[in-house]
């Protein structure tokens, strides 16, 4: 996330719990892009097209 203080909100315990309680087939970790100053913001910046199974997002400035 663009704001550094928001990055600490990532919680591995939640990811672990979801993997244990749901059929998770893949985890895509995009945090490597933070080192390049490229960020994908939270769900407020995502648009979900559930019918066509497409997710639209935009990069932060």
GROMACS elastic network, one bead per residue, 0.5 to 0.9 nm:
[ bonds ]
;  ai    aj funct       b0    kb
    1     4     6  0.69132   500
    1     5     6  0.87443   500
    1     6     6  0.63171   500
    1     7     6  0.57493   500
    1    31     6  0.84307   500
    1    34     6  0.75259   500
    1    38     6  0.84809   500
    1    39     6  0.52701   500
    1    40     6  0.60179   500
    1    41     6  0.52688   500
    1    42     6  0.74701   500
    1    60     6  0.86028   500
    2     5     6  0.88607   500
    2     6     6  0.77118   500
    2     7     6  0.79897   500
    2    34     6  0.80324   500
    2    37     6  0.79196   500
    2    38     6  0.79187   500
    2    39     6  0.57503   500
    2    40     6  0.78143   500
    2    41     6  0.71236   500
    2    60     6  0.70977   500
    2    61     6  0.88312   500
    3     6     6  0.54432   500
    3     7     6  0.69258   500
    4     7     6  0.53049   500
    4     8     6  0.74052   500
    5     8     6  0.59146   500
    5     9     6  0.77151   500
    6     9     6  0.54644   500
    6    10     6  0.80485   500
    7    10     6  0.61061   500
    8    11     6  0.78557   500
   10    14     6  0.85656   500
   10    15     6  0.89189   500
   11    14     6  0.55263   500
   11    15     6  0.67301   500
   11    16     6  0.88704   500
   12    16     6  0.60487   500
   12    17     6  0.84961   500
   13    16     6  0.50489   500
   13    17     6  0.60855   500
   13    18     6  0.86222   500
   14    18     6  0.61501   500
   14    19     6  0.85708   500
   15    18     6  0.51778   500
   15    19     6  0.62227   500
   15    20     6  0.86731   500
   16    19     6  0.51210   500
   16    20     6  0.62382   500
   16    21     6  0.87182   500
   17    20     6  0.50910   500
   17    21     6  0.61349   500
   17    22     6  0.83641   500
   18    21     6  0.51879   500
   18    22     6  0.56154   500
   18    23     6  0.83211   500
   18    24     6  0.75669   500
   19    22     6  0.54901   500
   19    23     6  0.66485   500
   19    24     6  0.54827   500
   19    25     6  0.87145   500
   20    23     6  0.77812   500
   20    24     6  0.82938   500
   21    24     6  0.86827   500
   24    27     6  0.75647   500
   29    32     6  0.73802   500
   30    33     6  0.59378   500
   30    34     6  0.79618   500
   30    39     6  0.83919   500
   30    40     6  0.80284   500
   31    34     6  0.54891   500
   31    35     6  0.79040   500
   31    39     6  0.80679   500
   31    40     6  0.89115   500
   32    35     6  0.59277   500
   32    36     6  0.76213   500
   32    38     6  0.88956   500
   33    36     6  0.51332   500
   33    37     6  0.64636   500
   33    38     6  0.51989   500
   33    39     6  0.65306   500
   33    40     6  0.87708   500
   34    38     6  0.54176   500
   34    39     6  0.60219   500
   35    38     6  0.74862   500
   36    39     6  0.86191   500
   38    59     6  0.70815   500
   38    60     6  0.70601   500
   38    61     6  0.82299   500
   39    59     6  0.60830   500
   39    60     6  0.57877   500
   39    61     6  0.84853   500
   40    45     6  0.83404   500
   40    57     6  0.76362   500
   40    58     6  0.71854   500
   40    59     6  0.57054   500
   40    60     6  0.66504   500
   41    44     6  0.75100   500
   41    45     6  0.61444   500
   41    46     6  0.80613   500
   41    57     6  0.84246   500
   41    58     6  0.82033   500
   41    59     6  0.75625   500
   41    60     6  0.71490   500
   42    45     6  0.60010   500
   42    46     6  0.71824   500
   43    46     6  0.50467   500
   43    47     6  0.80158   500
   44    47     6  0.81412   500
   45    56     6  0.85211   500
   45    57     6  0.62215   500
   45    58     6  0.70148   500
   46    55     6  0.67861   500
   46    56     6  0.57451   500
   46    58     6  0.76453   500
   47    54     6  0.84424   500
   47    55     6  0.58050   500
   47    56     6  0.50325   500
   47    57     6  0.65521   500
   48    51     6  0.88682   500
   48    53     6  0.74886   500
   48    54     6  0.61861   500
   48    56     6  0.64019   500
   48    57     6  0.89506   500
   49    52     6  0.57180   500
   49    53     6  0.55836   500
   49    54     6  0.50496   500
   49    55     6  0.60656   500
   49    56     6  0.78770   500
   50    54     6  0.66358   500
   50    55     6  0.81616   500
   51    54     6  0.79785   500
